[in-house]
Amino acid sequence: MTGKIEELLARVEQFNAKTAAEVEEFRIRILGKKGELTALMEEFKSVAPELKRELGQRLNALKNAAQQRIADLREQVQNAASAAAAHIEDKSRPGTAEELGSRHPISLVKNEIIEIFSRLGYTVAEGPEIEDDHHVFSALNFAPEHPARDMQDTFFIERNPDILLRTHTSSIQVRTMERQKPPLRVICPGRVFRNEAISYRAHCIFHQVEGLYIDEGVSFADMKQSLLYFAKEMFGENTVIRLRPSYFPFTEPSAEVDVSCSLCGGKGCNVCKGTGWLEIMGCGMVDPNVLEASGIDPKRYSGFAFGMGVERIAMLKYGVRDLRLYFENDVRFLHQFDSAL
Ligand code: PHE
């Protein structure tokens, strides 16, 4: 019997309740007419006289503990209920704050680039991420043996005929030239894919914004002026640009565009590696072969194209040193870009 008393005492001490109904149910189960303690009392009547003293004391202690526990729980449950009621009634209580999301820094910068060029009359054009060889390479004057057509550089979905993930959004420019007659002025944002090992400065998925302007008499000087306008709007009024000769299959002549380092003002720091300049995009005059491939007369029309990586612009603008941060979606990183944009 000692064992039963001990066991019930342990359960009484551990019992917890959230509602008054639960406390009452417990009371009946232990102290009620058919309750467990009542049954023990009954059993007590028939124990040997020499055990009565000790067992009687234990039973009494159990009964007191049960009554005390029930009283405590009743009080506790009641307090909780009135606190909850007071909580509801207090209309001056501050509301719970809604956690607001924020735009991803890549979206912020992409939107800003689009906005700047839309002020120059560019409209947004979009296209598919899964493309064919024609729109990504052939129509853009890539030679058949160009390394970008290699599995090492491009993700192929099917071969012969080739279906692949676009490696640049120049494919959208081809689609625009095929569909529309000049004058053309489009800006082409989108995700692009390249078969690169992921590191702090390269990723196999990234974002580009490319642009294309075709009309009669469009010159290299027009391009320089448009890109200077962009650089000043993006990086600040005092920004200057320089163009370095470069090569792309689809433009001739071609150039890389550098902006003066906005962090050191061109004096040289560790972000611009002491040069005072930061490379931000490629550009050039659309190659006559490209115009012709899309049915535009190169004798009548000329144009320029440019393309930039959004991650790169965002890194320079915000001083982010590791490209991978843009893809990990760590809220501690993302919350630094909270913005109304
Ligand atoms: N398509 C080029 C790239 O992905 C960028 C570019 C666009 C260069 C237009 C020149 C003209 O790197």
Residues whose N, C-alpha, C, O or C-beta is under 5 A from the ligand:
A	BS01	LIG	T167 H168 S170 E210 F248 T251 G282 C283 G284 A305 F306 G307
